[in-house]
Amino acid sequence: MKIYPDHIAFIMDGNCRWAKKYKYSTLDSYRCGLEIALDMVSYGIKLNIRNITLFALSSENWKRPFGEVKCLLKLIEQYIIHLSVILFKKKACFLSIGSIEKFSINLQREISKLCIKTALNRKIKITIALSYGSHEEIINAFKLILSKIRAKTYAITMISNSLIEKFLYTHKTPAPDLLIRSSGEKRLSNFLLWQLAYAELYTTSTLWPDFKRDTLNLAISNYQSRRRRYGRLSRT
């Protein structure tokens, strides 16, 4: 019996290259990319993938032209509404990780509202990384732990993997089993650096707006052909 990953994380890369290749606007590429993201959520749920994480906006993306980021945020606001329809229908929980304080008040409100409305849905969890950076997440976790140590809630000797994970943005979800990155790039881009310690990595040259269900099927099939050892010797 083939085992499906419990948690798949996506680095949705290649939107701008897709726009350049097919002579579309950057806005069109993001719009198409978000449609693909919605389809991956729907299809992932159909495959009984219980945890799906999508890297939608990096904290480093704020360095891009203001107009481009503004358009992307406006699209994200629209697609949060489309995503909510899927989540309510499938009884899935919505989680957001990252620093969304730079977002418009309305977008922050929509994100918070969806998190609250779906909080009791525990079987399936869909996480969107927005204005997210793993370095910032880890630093934030250690700051919180240090404040607890100063308050004598914890002792330094109590610091462990499990304690650190308790203070990460992702404390409500298990670590990813499979990371999929589109566009052929082979780097993590400051995404879930702690959580991906034992994940299987799969890269495809497919640009994100061209990513299809068959592309996901290939990634899962590749995952199923691997033997996860977690540092142990392989059994022959």
trRosetta pair geometry for C-beta under 8 A, 3 or more apart (Angstrom, degrees):
i j d omega theta_ij theta_ji phi_ij phi_ji
2 224 4.7 10 -160 -152 109 141
3 224 6.6 162 55 -121 61 88
4 47 6.2 -178 -148 155 152 104
4 48 6.5 107 72 81 154 92
4 49 6.4 -115 151 -83 122 75
4 220 6.5 -10 -133 -160 80 123
4 224 7.7 -28 -89 -77 42 110
5 8 5.3 103 93 -64 133 83
5 49 6.6 19 83 -127 80 102
5 176 7.7 18 173 -177 130 68
5 177 3.7 -171 -149 81 102 128
5 178 4.3 -88 -83 -1 166 115
5 200 7.8 -128 -92 41 130 116
5 220 6.9 -129 6 -125 101 86
5 223 5.8 -42 -44 153 114 158
6 49 7.3 139 -169 -154 21 62
6 50 5.5 -24 -167 42 75 108
6 51 6.1 35 140 24 73 105
6 174 6.3 7 109 68 127 142
6 177 5.6 105 38 -20 73 133
7 49 7.5 122 -103 -178 21 92
7 50 7.2 -51 -72 73 65 78
7 51 3.7 -18 -108 79 87 120
7 52 7.5 -166 -152 -71 57 30
7 53 7.1 26 -178 -5 98 103
7 173 6.7 122 -119 167 137 109
7 174 5.4 -157 -30 80 144 95
7 175 6.9 164 70 106 150 32
7 176 4.6 -127 117 -118 108 49
7 177 5.2 126 55 2 74 84
7 178 7.5 170 94 31 56 69
8 44 6.4 -135 48 -130 130 128
8 49 5.5 -25 6 -165 112 143
8 51 7.4 158 25 94 52 68
8 52 5.6 -5 66 -115 88 71
8 53 7.5 -165 99 31 46 70
8 176 6.6 66 -138 -151 14 102
8 177 7.1 -43 -73 58 54 86
8 178 4.9 -20 -114 73 76 103
8 179 7.8 155 -163 -92 57 26
8 180 6.5 10 -175 -2 104 111
8 220 7.9 -51 -89 -85 138 93
9 52 7.8 154 -90 -165 38 44
9 53 4.2 -15 -113 67 83 108
9 54 7.8 -171 -157 -70 58 27
9 55 7.3 56 174 -30 95 97
9 176 4.1 -54 -11 -101 113 152
9 178 7.2 179 28 93 67 52
9 179 4.9 -21 71 -110 102 73
9 180 7.2 174 87 25 50 68
9 191 7.6 162 155 149 132 118
9 192 6.2 -57 -159 15 168 161
9 195 8.0 112 -49 110 156 124
9 196 7.4 -95 49 -88 151 104
9 199 7.2 -33 29 -142 119 158
10 37 7.7 -179 90 -120 150 84
10 40 6.7 40 -50 141 160 160
10 52 7.5 10 -5 -174 106 88
10 53 7.0 -178 23 92 67 57
10 54 5.1 -7 59 -115 110 65
10 55 6.4 -145 97 17 61 81
10 179 7.8 167 -84 -160 23 57
10 180 5.2 -19 -109 69 69 97
10 181 7.7 146 -164 -88 50 41
10 182 7.7 18 -168 -14 95 99
11 55 4.9 -3 -113 41 57 139
11 179 7.0 32 -11 179 99 99
11 180 7.3 -161 28 96 69 49
11 181 4.1 -1 58 -111 115 86
11 182 7.1 -155 92 23 71 68
11 185 8.0 -90 114 75 134 113
11 188 7.7 -162 -65 -152 150 41
11 189 6.3 122 -144 40 139 129
11 191 5.9 173 -91 35 110 170
12 15 7.4 40 138 -41 92 106
12 33 6.0 116 161 -176 125 114
12 36 7.5 151 -143 91 121 117
12 37 6.3 -24 -95 -81 156 106
12 54 6.3 20 -26 -165 123 91
12 55 6.1 -172 14 69 80 77
12 56 6.9 18 35 -98 131 47
12 182 6.3 17 -143 27 40 122
12 208 4.5 79 -175 -129 76 145
12 211 7.8 -106 -134 8 82 153
13 181 5.9 16 16 -173 125 86
13 182 5.1 -179 55 73 73 77
13 183 4.0 -95 110 17 98 134
13 185 5.7 -67 127 28 161 125
13 189 7.8 156 -80 -18 129 159
13 207 7.9 -99 110 -144 60 58
13 208 5.9 152 62 -40 27 116
14 17 5.0 -61 -157 49 67 113
14 18 5.6 77 142 -32 85 100
14 182 5.2 -92 9 121 127 104
14 183 3.1 -175 -62 -84 110 112
14 184 7.8 88 -82 16 124 78
14 206 7.6 -180 55 123 170 46
14 207 3.3 -155 148 -143 134 74
14 208 4.6 157 57 -1 97 80
14 209 7.2 -131 105 10 97 76
14 210 7.9 -62 117 25 137 95
15 18 5.7 -58 -152 32 28 114
15 19 6.6 28 152 -20 64 103
15 26 7.3 74 133 -158 103 71
15 29 4.2 128 178 141 83 113
15 30 5.6 55 -175 -78 147 57
15 32 7.8 159 -135 67 91 93
15 33 4.7 -41 -98 -50 115 147
15 207 7.4 149 -69 174 25 102
15 208 5.6 -33 -60 56 73 122
15 209 6.2 96 -117 -33 65 104
16 19 5.5 -49 -151 32 36 114
16 20 6.5 34 152 -16 66 104
16 26 5.9 -2 -112 -122 80 98
16 29 6.3 146 -83 95 30 161
17 20 5.7 -53 -148 39 34 111
17 21 6.1 37 153 -24 67 108
17 183 6.5 116 40 -138 141 116
17 207 5.7 -140 86 -116 105 130
18 21 5.7 -54 -143 36 29 113
18 22 6.2 -6 169 11 65 111
18 24 7.3 -16 125 45 80 121
18 29 5.0 142 80 -134 105 116
18 32 7.4 -123 123 80 144 135
18 33 7.8 151 44 -63 150 102
18 207 4.2 159 -70 142 102 145
18 208 7.0 -103 -26 53 141 70
18 209 4.5 136 163 33 168 122
18 210 6.6 -173 -117 -19 125 95
19 22 6.8 -75 -140 53 21 85
19 23 7.8 15 168 -162 54 3
19 24 4.6 -101 -137 76 69 84
19 25 6.3 -51 -154 114 124 16
19 26 5.1 -24 -87 -90 179 45
19 28 6.5 131 -115 68 102 92
19 29 3.7 -82 -57 -42 103 134
20 23 7.5 20 -170 -75 25 41
21 207 7.2 -167 19 -20 146 163
24 28 4.1 -108 170 84 116 135
24 29 5.7 138 96 -54 120 82
24 32 7.8 29 131 -7 165 137
25 28 4.6 102 56 2 79 101
25 29 7.2 -142 97 -5 46 83
26 29 5.6 -54 -153 33 36 113
26 30 6.5 34 151 -17 67 103
26 68 5.9 -34 119 -128 150 105
26 71 7.6 105 101 81 101 144
27 30 5.9 -56 -151 36 32 108
27 31 6.3 34 151 -21 65 106
27 71 5.1 -80 -103 164 101 144
27 75 7.4 169 -158 -53 78 133
28 31 5.5 -53 -147 35 32 114
28 32 6.3 31 155 -16 66 106
29 32 5.8 -54 -148 39 30 109
29 33 6.1 34 152 -22 64 109
29 209 5.7 -104 -155 -44 71 144
30 33 5.4 -53 -144 38 32 115
30 34 6.3 32 157 -20 65 103
30 71 7.0 132 49 120 152 101
30 72 5.3 -121 -150 -109 158 83
30 75 5.5 137 126 53 116 167
31 34 6.0 -55 -151 34 28 108
31 35 6.8 32 149 -20 61 103
31 75 5.9 -127 -87 -134 68 136
32 35 5.6 -52 -154 32 35 115
32 36 6.6 37 149 -19 66 102
32 209 4.1 42 115 -138 120 117
33 36 5.6 -51 -152 33 35 113
33 37 6.5 41 148 -23 65 102
33 208 4.9 37 -127 117 104 119
33 209 5.0 -72 -70 -75 70 81
34 37 5.2 -44 -147 31 39 118
34 38 6.6 43 152 -20 64 98
34 75 5.9 -166 -20 152 156 115
34 76 7.2 -154 -108 -92 137 53
34 79 4.5 -104 173 -86 133 162
35 38 5.8 -52 -154 33 33 111
35 39 6.6 30 149 -17 64 106
36 39 5.6 -57 -150 38 34 111
36 40 6.3 36 152 -22 68 104
36 208 6.2 168 77 161 153 79
36 209 6.1 -164 -23 -127 139 38
36 211 5.2 92 -175 64 140 98
37 40 5.7 -53 -148 34 31 111
37 41 6.7 34 152 -20 63 102
37 54 5.5 77 -149 -148 114 154
37 56 7.2 49 -125 -97 161 99
37 79 7.5 61 73 166 122 145
38 41 5.7 -52 -154 32 33 113
38 42 6.5 31 151 -16 66 105
38 79 6.7 -128 -57 -163 116 108
38 82 5.9 -37 -107 124 145 120
38 83 6.2 -131 -109 -86 93 75
38 86 6.7 173 -162 -28 89 149
39 42 5.6 -53 -147 38 35 111
39 43 6.0 27 157 -13 69 110
39 213 7.1 -99 150 -60 113 91
40 43 5.8 -55 -136 45 30 106
40 44 5.7 37 159 -25 65 110
40 52 7.2 166 131 -166 95 141
40 54 7.5 128 84 -89 130 120
40 211 7.3 -3 -66 121 123 123
40 216 6.4 155 -128 -72 93 144
41 44 5.8 -54 -141 36 24 113
41 45 6.5 25 158 -18 60 106
41 52 6.0 171 -115 95 68 155
41 54 7.6 -54 -66 -37 100 135
41 83 6.8 45 52 -135 171 93
41 86 5.9 90 112 127 123 156
41 126 5.7 34 -137 -125 117 137
42 45 6.0 -60 -155 35 26 109
42 46 6.5 28 149 -21 63 108
42 86 5.7 -104 -79 -137 86 132
42 90 8.0 -173 -123 -45 60 144
43 46 5.3 -51 -150 34 37 117
43 47 6.4 30 153 -14 67 105
43 213 5.1 -159 -129 -114 160 105
43 216 6.5 128 111 61 136 158
44 47 5.8 -59 -150 40 32 106
44 49 4.1 -64 -177 52 89 129
44 52 4.7 80 125 -78 162 140
44 216 7.5 -111 -74 -171 81 152
45 48 7.5 36 -180 -80 35 26
45 49 6.9 -81 -72 52 28 78
45 52 7.8 -77 -53 -12 72 137
45 86 7.6 171 4 169 152 108
45 90 5.0 -17 -177 -157 156 157
45 92 6.4 -85 -105 -66 131 139
45 124 5.8 38 -120 -149 97 156
47 220 7.5 -111 -176 -94 156 165
49 52 5.8 75 117 -63 119 97
50 123 6.6 -103 -139 161 102 60
50 124 5.5 -126 -149 -108 56 60
50 125 6.9 36 151 21 71 79
51 124 7.6 -171 -71 -157 40 52
51 125 5.0 -1 -113 64 77 98
51 127 7.3 11 -170 -1 87 108
51 173 5.2 129 -142 -157 136 115
51 174 6.3 -168 -2 45 164 87
51 176 7.6 -140 109 -100 118 63
52 125 7.6 179 31 94 59 56
52 126 5.3 -8 66 -118 99 71
52 127 7.1 -177 93 30 49 70
53 97 8.0 -6 -145 22 114 129
53 126 8.0 163 -85 -166 39 44
53 127 4.2 -14 -109 71 82 109
53 128 7.7 -179 -155 -79 58 22
53 129 6.5 51 177 -28 98 103
53 170 7.9 -9 -101 -119 147 120
53 173 7.2 145 -62 116 117 164
53 176 6.5 -93 31 -78 126 117
53 192 7.4 86 117 -60 154 145
54 126 7.7 5 1 -176 106 87
54 127 7.2 173 23 91 64 59
54 128 5.4 -17 65 -115 98 66
54 129 6.8 -155 93 20 47 81
55 58 6.9 24 174 -66 107 81
55 129 4.7 -18 -116 58 56 128
55 132 6.9 -115 -137 63 80 129
55 189 7.7 111 161 89 159 122
55 191 5.2 -31 -99 -127 145 137
56 76 6.4 105 159 -115 136 122
56 128 5.3 5 -5 -171 132 96
56 129 6.1 165 22 69 74 62
56 130 5.6 -14 70 -86 114 73
57 61 5.3 -106 -165 45 75 150
57 72 6.8 137 -96 134 116 130
57 73 7.7 45 -92 -84 158 76
57 76 7.1 -36 -33 -73 129 154
57 98 7.3 108 79 176 90 171
57 129 7.2 -159 50 114 56 69
57 130 4.9 33 47 -143 110 57
57 131 5.5 -7 109 -49 113 49
57 132 7.1 114 84 13 63 79
58 61 4.6 121 60 -22 78 96
58 129 7.9 21 -87 128 51 113
58 131 7.7 35 133 -131 17 26
58 132 6.4 -68 -124 67 43 66
58 133 6.4 74 -172 -79 77 78
58 189 6.5 -83 -98 152 146 111
58 190 6.7 95 -152 73 118 112
58 191 7.5 -80 -103 -71 103 95
59 62 6.7 -27 177 1 47 110
59 98 6.9 -171 -62 -152 92 103
59 99 6.7 50 -103 37 113 109
59 131 5.3 65 -94 180 67 60
59 132 6.0 -116 -33 89 89 16
59 133 3.5 -59 25 -31 131 113
59 136 6.1 78 -28 0 171 145
59 190 7.5 -83 41 119 100 139
60 63 5.8 -28 177 9 64 116
60 133 6.6 106 -28 -93 81 117
60 189 7.9 -121 35 -178 138 90
60 190 6.7 111 -18 43 124 145
61 64 5.5 -22 -174 1 63 118
61 69 6.4 142 139 -107 94 106
61 72 7.8 -74 157 78 137 161
61 131 7.7 -112 50 -104 105 56
62 69 6.3 63 -120 -119 47 158
62 102 7.0 -17 -103 135 134 171
62 131 7.3 45 -47 -127 112 94
64 68 5.1 -79 139 79 118 129
64 69 5.5 142 76 -52 103 98
65 68 4.5 85 70 5 92 108
65 69 7.1 -173 89 -6 47 86
66 69 5.9 -61 -150 40 33 107
66 70 6.0 35 155 -23 69 110
67 70 5.6 -54 -144 36 29 114
67 71 6.4 29 158 -18 64 105
68 71 6.0 -56 -152 35 28 109
68 72 6.4 27 152 -18 63 108
69 72 5.6 -56 -148 37 33 112
69 73 6.3 32 155 -20 67 106
70 73 5.9 -55 -149 35 29 110
70 74 6.5 30 152 -20 63 105
71 74 5.7 -54 -151 34 32 113
71 75 6.5 32 152 -18 65 105
72 75 5.7 -55 -151 37 33 111
72 76 6.3 36 150 -22 66 104
73 76 5.4 -48 -145 33 34 115
73 77 6.5 42 152 -24 63 100
73 103 6.4 -178 -153 -130 127 86
73 104 7.1 127 147 -2 130 100
73 107 6.3 -55 176 -79 100 165
74 77 5.7 -49 -154 29 32 116
74 78 6.8 31 149 -16 62 103
75 78 5.7 -56 -154 36 36 111
75 79 6.1 22 155 -11 70 111
76 79 5.8 -63 -141 45 30 104
76 80 6.3 46 155 -35 65 98
76 107 7.0 51 96 -144 104 127
76 130 7.1 117 -174 -119 153 123
77 80 5.9 -43 -151 17 28 116
77 81 7.6 28 150 -15 55 98
77 104 7.6 -9 -79 50 140 122
77 106 6.9 39 -140 112 136 103
77 107 4.8 -91 -92 -100 105 96
77 110 6.2 110 -146 38 78 158
78 81 6.1 -58 -172 28 38 110
78 82 7.0 30 140 -12 69 105
79 82 5.0 -45 -147 38 51 114
79 83 6.0 57 150 -24 72 100
80 83 5.6 -51 -146 37 30 115
80 84 6.5 41 150 -30 62 100
80 107 7.6 137 -2 -148 153 77
80 110 5.1 100 106 139 147 125
80 111 6.6 -86 -138 -79 150 65
80 114 6.3 -134 176 -25 104 154
81 84 5.7 -46 -152 23 31 116
81 85 7.4 38 149 -23 58 95
81 110 7.2 -62 -60 -159 78 132
82 85 6.0 -47 -165 21 38 113
82 86 7.4 33 145 -11 64 102
83 86 5.7 -56 -159 36 43 111
83 87 6.1 38 149 -19 74 109
83 94 7.2 103 132 -108 118 129
83 114 7.6 41 94 -154 105 155
83 126 7.4 -159 -177 120 118 149
83 128 7.9 6 -167 -52 172 138
84 87 5.5 -56 -143 40 34 112
84 88 6.1 33 160 -19 69 106
84 94 7.4 -37 -100 -46 69 152
84 114 5.3 -116 -96 -117 108 116
84 117 7.7 34 -148 79 113 140
84 118 8.0 -145 -136 -44 77 125
85 88 6.2 -55 -146 36 25 107
85 89 6.3 23 156 -17 61 112
86 89 5.8 -63 -150 39 27 111
86 90 6.0 -1 164 4 67 116
86 92 7.3 -14 125 35 81 130
87 90 6.3 -69 -137 52 24 93
87 91 7.8 72 168 -107 55 1
87 92 4.5 -102 -140 67 72 94
87 93 7.5 166 -161 -26 116 3
87 94 5.4 -16 -126 -50 163 104
87 114 7.2 83 61 -170 157 107
87 118 5.4 -37 154 -101 129 148
87 121 7.5 166 176 58 92 163
87 126 6.4 -116 -96 30 109 135
88 91 7.5 22 -172 -75 28 42
88 117 7.8 -29 -87 136 100 121
88 118 7.4 -113 -78 -89 62 103
90 124 6.3 -40 136 59 113 154
91 121 4.9 -177 168 -126 67 121
91 123 6.9 40 111 41 104 117
91 124 7.2 106 95 34 66 109
92 118 6.6 -3 101 -166 50 133
92 121 5.5 126 165 137 7 143
92 123 7.5 -88 -106 75 59 81
92 124 3.9 -56 -116 94 93 112
92 125 6.9 176 -174 -85 87 19
92 126 5.4 52 147 -10 130 107
93 118 4.8 156 -130 139 45 103
93 119 6.5 62 -137 -123 105 21
93 120 7.8 -169 -94 63 103 25
93 121 4.2 -171 -59 83 76 91
93 122 6.4 41 -35 -89 136 28
93 124 6.7 168 18 89 74 55
93 125 4.7 -23 68 -108 107 71
93 126 7.0 172 83 24 51 68
94 114 4.7 -28 76 140 155 104
94 115 5.6 -110 94 -89 93 50
94 117 8.0 22 32 66 118 85
94 118 4.6 86 12 54 86 146
94 126 5.6 -25 -107 71 60 96
94 127 8.0 139 -167 -92 46 36
94 128 7.5 -6 -166 2 90 104
95 115 6.6 74 -111 -122 39 98
95 125 5.9 16 -3 -175 120 103
95 126 7.1 169 26 85 75 44
95 127 4.3 -26 76 -104 105 81
95 128 7.5 169 88 21 54 62
95 172 6.1 -170 -108 73 149 134
95 173 6.9 -153 46 -35 163 121
96 100 6.6 8 147 -40 135 140
96 111 5.0 19 -41 -174 163 118
96 115 6.2 -83 8 -70 100 122
96 127 7.3 165 -87 -157 20 65
96 128 5.5 -21 -111 66 71 89
96 129 8.0 144 -163 -98 56 22
96 130 5.8 -24 -162 22 104 117
97 127 6.0 20 -5 -177 109 113
97 128 7.6 177 26 85 70 41
97 129 5.2 -28 72 -108 97 69
97 130 7.4 140 71 27 44 66
97 132 5.6 51 111 -105 86 129
97 137 7.5 18 172 -103 112 132
97 169 3.8 108 -145 142 106 133
97 170 6.1 -1 -96 -67 153 73
98 129 5.4 110 -43 -170 120 61
98 130 4.5 -163 59 72 144 52
98 131 4.4 136 156 73 123 64
98 132 3.3 -90 -89 -70 109 76
98 133 7.6 89 -129 2 88 55
98 169 7.0 65 -36 -147 36 166
99 102 7.1 59 121 -1 92 95
99 131 5.0 -91 68 120 67 116
99 132 7.5 148 11 -90 66 42
99 136 6.8 -67 -21 140 125 148
100 103 4.7 -22 -180 5 83 126
100 107 7.4 -137 -177 117 115 102
100 108 5.5 148 130 -106 116 86
100 111 6.1 -95 -165 59 170 164
100 130 5.6 34 -88 104 100 119
100 131 5.7 153 -88 38 48 128
101 108 7.6 44 -110 -97 31 135
102 131 6.1 159 40 -117 114 156
103 107 4.2 -103 167 85 121 123
103 108 5.1 149 86 -54 114 84
103 111 7.6 62 89 -4 164 137
103 130 7.5 13 -59 149 135 128
103 131 7.2 -134 -43 -18 98 139
104 107 4.7 91 57 8 85 101
104 108 7.0 -151 92 -4 44 86
105 108 5.7 -56 -149 39 32 113
105 109 6.2 35 152 -23 65 108
106 109 5.6 -55 -149 34 30 114
106 110 6.5 30 153 -20 65 104
107 110 5.7 -50 -146 34 34 111
107 111 6.4 34 155 -18 65 105
108 111 5.9 -57 -150 37 30 111
108 112 6.2 26 155 -15 65 110
109 112 5.9 -58 -145 40 29 108
109 113 6.0 31 156 -24 65 110
110 113 5.7 -54 -143 35 27 113
110 114 6.4 24 159 -16 62 107
111 114 6.1 -60 -151 36 27 106
111 115 6.5 29 152 -20 63 107
111 130 7.4 -106 -113 39 147 158
112 115 5.6 -55 -149 35 32 114
112 116 6.3 28 155 -17 66 108
113 116 5.9 -59 -150 38 29 108
113 117 6.1 23 157 -17 66 112
114 117 5.8 -55 -138 40 31 109
114 118 6.2 4 169 3 65 114
115 118 6.8 -80 -148 48 19 91
115 119 6.4 48 154 -68 61 92
116 119 5.7 -25 -150 -23 30 120
118 121 5.0 -44 -176 25 79 120
121 124 6.8 -31 151 54 111 74
122 125 7.7 -13 -160 -58 37 99
125 172 7.0 -173 -144 125 154 103
125 173 5.5 -156 104 -96 148 110
127 170 7.2 36 -147 -119 165 88
127 173 6.1 -80 -39 -24 140 158
129 132 3.7 -63 -179 12 98 156
129 191 7.0 104 117 -138 172 96
129 192 7.9 -107 -80 -44 150 96
132 136 7.9 -160 -170 59 44 119
132 137 7.2 14 -164 -49 85 120
132 169 7.5 -130 -130 63 109 166
132 191 7.3 65 112 -119 115 73
133 136 4.3 73 78 11 103 111
133 137 6.8 -173 92 -13 52 86
133 190 5.0 -17 -151 148 77 129
134 137 5.3 -52 -147 34 37 117
134 138 6.3 33 158 -17 69 103
134 188 7.8 -18 5 139 151 117
134 190 4.9 -165 26 177 94 63
134 191 5.9 165 -35 -120 118 5
134 192 5.9 -127 -93 -29 124 13
134 193 4.1 128 142 3 152 98
134 194 6.8 178 -168 0 113 81
135 138 6.1 -59 -151 37 29 106
135 139 6.3 27 154 -16 65 109
135 190 5.9 -49 -9 -145 94 111
135 193 7.4 42 -59 12 58 144
136 139 5.8 -55 -145 39 30 111
136 140 6.1 33 155 -22 64 109
137 140 5.8 -58 -150 36 26 113
137 141 6.5 30 152 -23 63 104
137 168 5.9 46 163 -149 112 80
137 169 5.2 -79 -133 -4 118 109
137 170 8.0 33 -173 -7 146 92
137 194 7.7 -124 103 12 117 121
138 141 5.5 -49 -149 31 34 114
138 142 6.6 29 154 -14 65 103
138 164 8.0 10 -141 -177 79 116
138 168 7.4 -6 -90 -106 55 96
138 193 7.1 -50 -37 65 133 114
138 194 6.0 145 -87 -40 111 125
139 142 6.0 -59 -152 38 32 107
139 143 6.4 35 151 -22 66 105
140 143 5.6 -52 -148 33 32 114
140 144 6.5 32 154 -18 64 105
140 167 7.6 -160 116 150 77 101
140 169 7.9 48 78 -48 138 90
141 144 5.9 -58 -154 36 30 110
141 145 6.4 28 151 -17 65 107
141 164 5.7 69 148 -165 136 73
141 167 3.9 129 -145 107 83 106
141 168 5.3 -13 -82 -75 137 58
142 145 5.5 -51 -143 38 36 112
142 146 6.2 39 156 -21 67 104
142 164 7.6 -4 -74 -128 71 97
142 167 7.9 151 -44 100 28 142
143 146 5.8 -54 -147 36 29 111
143 147 6.5 31 153 -20 62 104
144 147 5.7 -53 -151 33 32 112
144 148 6.6 31 150 -18 63 104
144 167 4.7 -178 77 -154 134 134
145 148 5.6 -56 -154 36 35 112
145 149 6.4 37 148 -22 67 103
145 154 6.7 -50 -164 60 78 151
145 159 6.6 77 174 -107 143 101
145 163 6.8 88 -118 143 125 108
145 164 7.0 -34 -57 -101 148 62
145 167 5.8 -128 -51 -3 90 164
146 149 5.4 -49 -147 33 36 113
146 150 6.4 38 153 -19 66 102
147 150 5.7 -49 -148 35 33 112
147 151 6.4 25 153 -11 64 109
148 151 5.7 -60 -146 45 32 107
148 153 4.2 -74 -170 62 87 120
148 154 4.7 44 125 13 111 107
149 152 7.4 34 179 -80 34 29
149 153 7.4 -81 -67 52 24 74
149 154 5.2 -55 -82 78 66 89
149 155 6.9 87 -132 -131 88 17
149 156 6.1 55 -136 -67 137 67
152 155 7.9 17 -150 -73 59 68
154 158 4.7 -124 -166 66 97 138
154 159 7.5 95 153 -60 132 67
154 163 7.2 110 -136 -156 150 141
155 158 5.0 106 59 -9 71 103
156 159 6.1 -28 -173 -7 49 112
158 163 6.1 114 138 -77 85 158
159 163 5.7 -126 -138 73 40 141
159 164 7.0 53 -166 -52 82 92
160 163 4.8 97 48 6 73 102
160 164 7.1 -138 92 -4 38 87
161 164 6.0 -61 -151 37 29 109
161 165 6.2 26 155 -19 66 110
162 165 5.7 -54 -145 37 31 113
162 166 6.6 45 151 -33 61 100
163 166 5.5 -46 -158 19 34 119
163 167 7.4 12 153 -4 61 104
164 167 6.3 -74 -164 42 36 99
164 168 6.9 46 144 -38 70 100
164 194 7.4 -134 131 -156 122 149
165 168 5.5 -39 -147 11 43 118
165 170 7.8 -59 -161 82 80 88
165 171 6.2 132 150 -109 68 79
165 194 7.5 -173 -93 141 78 131
166 171 5.5 59 -153 -128 30 132
167 171 6.9 70 -24 -62 8 134
168 171 5.5 145 64 -53 72 80
168 194 6.4 -135 -101 73 147 145
168 195 7.3 158 152 -57 160 105
170 173 5.3 -68 -174 52 86 97
170 175 7.9 84 129 -94 139 53
170 192 7.1 52 -39 -119 156 99
170 195 5.7 -3 70 -76 160 146
175 195 4.6 -175 -129 -168 84 79
175 196 7.3 179 -172 -75 103 27
175 197 7.2 -44 -160 36 151 87
175 198 6.8 70 120 50 144 94
175 199 6.8 -134 151 -60 99 96
176 179 5.7 80 122 -64 145 79
176 192 6.6 53 3 148 125 159
176 195 6.1 78 9 138 87 108
176 196 6.1 -7 54 -99 114 73
176 199 4.7 18 96 -104 94 133
177 199 6.2 139 169 -129 12 77
177 200 6.6 4 154 19 63 96
177 223 7.3 79 131 -166 102 136
177 228 7.9 -66 -157 -79 91 156
178 199 6.3 167 -88 -170 12 96
178 200 5.1 -22 -107 66 69 96
178 202 6.4 3 -171 4 99 116
178 219 6.9 122 168 152 135 106
178 220 7.4 33 -169 -102 178 59
178 223 4.9 -36 -98 -102 133 144
179 188 7.9 -11 165 -118 161 86
179 192 7.6 -168 -99 72 126 132
179 196 5.7 16 -46 -129 142 122
179 199 4.9 72 -17 136 100 140
179 200 7.3 -175 24 85 70 46
179 201 5.2 -18 66 -112 105 65
179 202 6.9 171 86 28 53 69
180 202 5.0 -21 -106 75 70 103
180 203 7.7 152 -160 -92 50 33
180 204 7.2 1 -168 3 94 107
180 216 7.4 -23 -110 -117 173 70
180 219 5.0 9 -105 -153 124 158
181 185 6.1 -89 148 74 129 83
181 186 7.4 151 78 -102 143 37
181 201 7.5 -5 5 -167 108 91
181 202 7.4 168 24 89 66 52
181 203 4.9 -20 68 -109 97 81
181 204 7.6 174 88 26 51 65
182 203 7.9 164 -93 -157 13 63
182 204 5.8 -26 -119 68 58 94
182 206 5.4 -68 -146 89 98 78
182 207 6.2 86 154 -159 115 19
182 208 4.4 136 81 -74 153 69
182 211 5.4 -78 -98 -70 143 125
182 215 7.9 35 -104 158 105 146
183 204 8.0 67 11 87 26 64
183 205 7.1 -9 175 -159 18 37
183 206 7.4 -62 -58 89 34 39
183 207 5.3 52 -94 -111 78 58
183 208 6.5 -26 -44 -28 99 80
184 203 6.3 85 -137 159 27 113
184 204 7.1 -67 -69 116 56 30
184 205 4.0 31 -71 -112 108 65
185 189 7.8 47 126 -43 138 119
185 203 7.0 -138 74 -145 39 129
186 203 5.4 -68 -92 -50 77 166
188 191 5.3 -145 169 47 78 83
188 192 7.5 -119 -171 61 113 70
188 193 6.2 106 133 -92 148 76
188 196 6.6 -174 -128 62 130 159
190 193 6.8 -40 -146 -42 40 114
191 196 7.6 59 106 -26 77 141
192 195 4.1 -60 -173 54 99 112
192 196 4.9 99 114 -30 100 102
193 196 6.5 -58 -134 35 19 105
194 197 6.7 -22 177 -37 39 104
195 199 7.5 41 127 -34 71 124
196 199 4.4 -59 -151 20 70 127
196 201 7.8 59 -178 -76 120 97
198 228 7.2 76 166 -165 103 113
198 230 5.6 9 -138 -108 138 80
200 223 5.3 136 89 -125 149 87
200 226 5.6 144 -123 68 141 160
200 228 6.8 -94 -54 -88 109 104
202 219 4.6 129 123 -144 157 95
202 222 5.6 124 -116 86 127 137
202 223 6.7 -71 -46 -59 136 90
204 211 7.7 115 82 -110 137 94
204 215 6.1 131 145 -165 173 109
204 218 7.4 96 -95 90 134 127
204 219 6.9 -83 -39 -73 125 105
206 210 5.2 -133 -170 93 91 104
206 211 5.4 118 128 -88 125 67
206 212 7.9 -106 -167 10 152 76
206 215 5.3 -78 40 -125 169 143
207 210 5.0 70 63 19 79 108
207 211 7.5 -120 99 -37 38 81
208 211 5.3 -28 -153 -11 42 121
210 215 8.0 109 120 -49 73 151
211 215 5.0 -114 -156 68 67 154
211 216 7.4 72 171 -45 99 85
212 215 4.9 113 53 -2 64 99
212 216 7.5 -124 104 2 43 84
213 216 5.6 -52 -155 36 39 111
213 217 6.3 45 146 -24 68 103
214 217 5.2 -47 -146 33 37 117
214 218 6.6 42 152 -22 65 99
215 218 5.8 -50 -154 31 32 112
215 219 6.7 32 148 -18 62 104
216 219 5.5 -53 -151 35 37 113
216 220 6.3 33 153 -17 68 105
217 220 5.8 -56 -147 39 31 109
217 221 6.2 34 153 -21 65 107
218 221 5.6 -54 -145 37 30 113
218 222 6.4 33 154 -20 63 105
219 222 5.7 -54 -151 35 30 112
219 223 6.5 34 149 -21 63 105
220 223 5.4 -50 -150 34 35 116
220 224 6.3 35 152 -21 66 105
221 224 5.7 -53 -148 35 31 112
221 225 6.7 32 152 -23 62 104
222 225 5.8 -57 -154 30 33 112
222 226 7.2 33 150 -26 62 104
223 226 6.0 -60 -161 24 35 113
227 234 6.2 86 102 -129 142 105
229 232 4.7 -138 179 58 87 74
229 233 7.2 -141 -162 82 132 5
229 234 5.8 -72 -91 -76 136 71
